[in-house]
């Protein structure tokens, strides 16, 4: 029988609602991502400060569902037809360069004794929180711009690449075994995608009729797909993140060319209204503040990692996009790409469980990721200025303006 901490569950739900209220109030004067407020409030009500809530297996279950939904939206928002060509090639090349920088810097940190593993620390630094950035970019009108196309491509590489790393390298199985399992998962996902596309083509009219009824068939199918692929990935020994991400890509392809504004609105309400905030508030509950504040030297790691995020993910944007973006947009792409959070939490959690990272290092990395999510999007939007709605999108073939 599962023991349920109803009081902690209620506190988490209440904090999520309060965070949305505070984001709306503060947002009238300052642009503060709601995820930052959710994490900070989770820390405040957590066991290390007010002690109003704590996590247990039941809460962790809902938190994992929220993480899966977060990566579903990351996969759903990435239109591979749109970013193919130069945007995707530059994004992949940029992430490979980031990974080389991250492992080189991680090796130096390991030699100095600051970290235990260059692999885990470097992988955490080579991520981009595109799932977190998408609502911010969408609200600012950036998603459908030329700049937004390059940002989506860079974010896709910075999120999907680390997911593959988690799947292939960080598992207890060997890399070769994981590669075979991953191939089997991809084959099953492709079959699912083909069935989904065919099913959507034949039955979309019926599905669409339920969007304004209590049936909500389209939303229920999408939720089943997220959880089914997540469960399949977990059963195969892969990561839940991969299942959620692939589910988002499949739904995007199945609905291509159809009017889905109402469907997207309802699915967003389900994901961002409950599951995703649950993950971020719970991440705040688990944040080991004492590990960060117990040693003043450890506090210095926080700004160090924040600067390294910029170096690892920002440098490729400044170097590779000279022909595609002007200087201001390259700096904006750099700071957006250096925004990190969910995968940093996932990688540091795995590293601590396997004894490859100190809790203080994990707290510094997560703290730096929280700051990056607070500071970098604001700086990126400031660098973009009023150009968000002015620039056309690049064509799929060339990646340049239409």
Helices and strands as residue ranges (DSSP letters): H 6-27, H 34-45, H 57-77, H 80-83, H 86-112, H 118-125, H 130-139, H 146-168, H 175-209, G 210-212, H 217-235, H 240-254, H 261-270, I 271-275, H 276-286, H 289-293, H 296-309, I 310-314, H 315-320, H 327-337, H 342-353, H 359-384
